[in-house]
Amino acid sequence: MSERLRVIDTGVPGVREVRLNRPDKHNALDAEMFQALAGIGERLAAEPGLRAVVLSGEGPSFCAGLDMGNFSAMAEGGGAGVGGGSRLEPRTHGDSNQPQYAAMVWRDIPVPVIAAVHGVAFGGGLQVALGADLRLARADSRWSVMEIKWGLVPDMAGMVLLNELARADQVRELCYSGRVFDGAEAQQLGLVTRICDDPRADALALAEQIAGRNPHAVRAMKRLLTRSAMPPAQAADVLLAESREQDAIIGSPNQVEAVYANLEKRVARFLDG
């Protein structure tokens, strides 16, 4: 569907690998990547005989988050600059907009999705990983809820997904600070399921194990586990609130200042009030 993503037949019946394929940019998210993630996710959700999915990244990283060009577009008044529109509030995929659906689509796939994380999972990349059922990661992988660095809020379903996995005060600290932490700490926080030396190999092995189980029972468990998390109505409200808050921030003076301060490698001068 797109050179941005590869769907790989693993050789195990019913197991597919979806690999982000923009290695020169650390698999950064641009409009084409958002479209590809949504489209391939929808295609897999309807694929007969699907048993498990592994989500991985080509090259040195899993996903570095939003492409740098999008931040420049925001600072120049170009709106969100993702998903083909300038506003984030319109719902394009059920309860989600297109960027949110890049993370939430993995919840709509009726079989387990395992993210294999190496290198960095920053900002939107972290949120895409959190959309998976499980995350296997290297101890030296690096993670960050990085949106505050650019004067933004997490808006790719992060407020839904983070709060499912970590304590409320931990989520607040990660969001407010935007600090970088390693995979070992990510596991302690509850964001990573298991630390391993070769996340992709371990994820494929686990997917093969799952594929050998009763597929009706596996699908039923995913439906039940998804239903027992945040109630759908509440999740929909949070997704919409994310987009409304982000729409109000993008292009505002302080957000523009955050972008230019980072690009120019200087201390930001923010306005109060």
Stockholm file with secondary structure:
# STOCKHOLM 1.0

chainA/1-273         MSERLRVIDTGVPGVREVRLNRPDKHNALDAEMFQALAGIGERLAAEPGLRAVVLSGEGPSFCAGLDMGNFSAMAEGGGAGVGGGSRLEPRTHGDSNQPQYAAMVWRDIPVPVIAAVHGVAFGGGLQVALGADLRLARADSRWSVMEIKWGLVPDMAGMVLLNELARADQVRELCYSGRVFDGAEAQQLGLVTRICDDPRADALALAEQIAGRNPHAVRAMKRLLTRSAMPPAQAADVLLAESREQDAIIGSPNQVEAVYANLEKRVARFLDG
#=GR chainA/1-273 SS CCTTEEEEECSSTTEEEEEECCGGGTTCBCHHHHHHHHHHHHHHHTCTTCCEEEEEESTTCSBCCBCHHHHHHHHTTCTTCBTTBSCSCSCSBTTBCHHHHHHHHHHHSSSCEEEEECSEEETHHHHHHHHSSEEEECTTCEEECGGGGGTCCCCSSHHHHHHHHSCHHHHHHHHHHCCCEEHHHHHHHTSCSEECSCHHHHHHHHHHHHHTSCHHHHHHHHHHHHHHSSCHHHHHHHHHHHHHHHHHHTTSHHHHHHHHHHHTTSCCCCCCC
#=GC SS_cons         CCTTEEEEECSSTTEEEEEECCGGGTTCBCHHHHHHHHHHHHHHHTCTTCCEEEEEESTTCSBCCBCHHHHHHHHTTCTTCBTTBSCSCSCSBTTBCHHHHHHHHHHHSSSCEEEEECSEEETHHHHHHHHSSEEEECTTCEEECGGGGGTCCCCSSHHHHHHHHSCHHHHHHHHHHCCCEEHHHHHHHTSCSEECSCHHHHHHHHHHHHHTSCHHHHHHHHHHHHHHSSCHHHHHHHHHHHHHHHHHHTTSHHHHHHHHHHHTTSCCCCCCC
//
